[in-house]
């Protein structure tokens, strides 16, 4: 019995020594650069649920861990020094410690952790950062360019890591980093924010029996959370130079489709709000590759209504670009190859609108 107590005391002492050998930093430290919509709690923890939210920091000491909890399930992409390391599944409402990097070489390393699944499935809370004793953090400067995309499952990367069109969806095959928005951001070296929710439309969600859904992206896009609260978002926290809107596939899904006026009216209201919140922003309205004749007719009306509006553009049609045989993943959504095709079609149009030069970079 005495021997057991001795070993317990040794274990507690070892834990105490280990704790004193680490540098604990609150998640809201100024050296941690968050991009996307986040909420800072009174204890310094930072929560978020929109897909694509990411944080970056430069660190020394060779070791980096986080204390993190999750309302539901989320997957995150981990990058170190610009190189993808792995996807990380996070679950559990009790904070847990996740080691993201250890035994790295001396010097400064850059870490980026990106939420790649939707708020519908989970909200992530980063409680603190843990470094090796003597380790330091430094902020990562924001890029000169930034884009924001308002969209649905195509923007979320629903099924991008699935093998074939008739696969059933699984959250572990969703990865916004392999969707057209993040692909475009990589090509033009921009920061980005994704305000997107699968199944949602401008006014009507997939398969709804009503022409106007009780909750749709026209309601959600002004919120700081996608799924976990209705608090208003402060649009002053970042200002993109370019906004893409890619909504409509779900509005005109089977059953009770909205009228042209209902859809276009809400679209014009979103454009007005975005222009007011982001002065000088350019807006590109995307016609989804899957647009049926009803959506095409409504977008034709939108084109008429936006003629003469400064800095509002209609993208070229993507019809026929994504094929079932090669370019679709789960539930007939674009896989990574299909998403690259969409990005490659939009990149020249963005270059023309923004004056951003095309480069020799691979669209990846």
Secondary structure as GFF3:
##gff-version 3
##sequence-region A 1 364
A	DSSP	alpha_helix	2	20	.	.	.	ID=ss1
A	DSSP	beta_strand	22	26	.	.	.	ID=ss2
A	DSSP	beta_strand	33	35	.	.	.	ID=ss3
A	DSSP	beta_strand	39	40	.	.	.	ID=ss4
A	DSSP	beta_strand	46	48	.	.	.	ID=ss5
A	DSSP	beta_strand	54	59	.	.	.	ID=ss6
A	DSSP	beta_strand	64	80	.	.	.	ID=ss7
A	DSSP	beta_strand	83	91	.	.	.	ID=ss8
A	DSSP	beta_strand	96	101	.	.	.	ID=ss9
A	DSSP	beta_strand	109	115	.	.	.	ID=ss10
A	DSSP	beta_strand	122	132	.	.	.	ID=ss11
A	DSSP	beta_strand	137	138	.	.	.	ID=ss12
A	DSSP	beta_strand	146	151	.	.	.	ID=ss13
A	DSSP	alpha_helix	153	156	.	.	.	ID=ss14
A	DSSP	three_ten_helix	171	173	.	.	.	ID=ss15
A	DSSP	three_ten_helix	176	178	.	.	.	ID=ss16
A	DSSP	alpha_helix	180	188	.	.	.	ID=ss17
A	DSSP	beta_strand	191	196	.	.	.	ID=ss18
A	DSSP	alpha_helix	217	220	.	.	.	ID=ss19
A	DSSP	three_ten_helix	235	237	.	.	.	ID=ss20
A	DSSP	beta_strand	242	246	.	.	.	ID=ss21
A	DSSP	alpha_helix	260	277	.	.	.	ID=ss22
A	DSSP	beta_strand	282	285	.	.	.	ID=ss23
A	DSSP	alpha_helix	293	306	.	.	.	ID=ss24
A	DSSP	beta_strand	312	314	.	.	.	ID=ss25
A	DSSP	alpha_helix	324	327	.	.	.	ID=ss26
A	DSSP	beta_strand	328	329	.	.	.	ID=ss27
A	DSSP	three_ten_helix	330	332	.	.	.	ID=ss28
A	DSSP	beta_strand	333	334	.	.	.	ID=ss29
A	DSSP	alpha_helix	336	354	.	.	.	ID=ss30
###
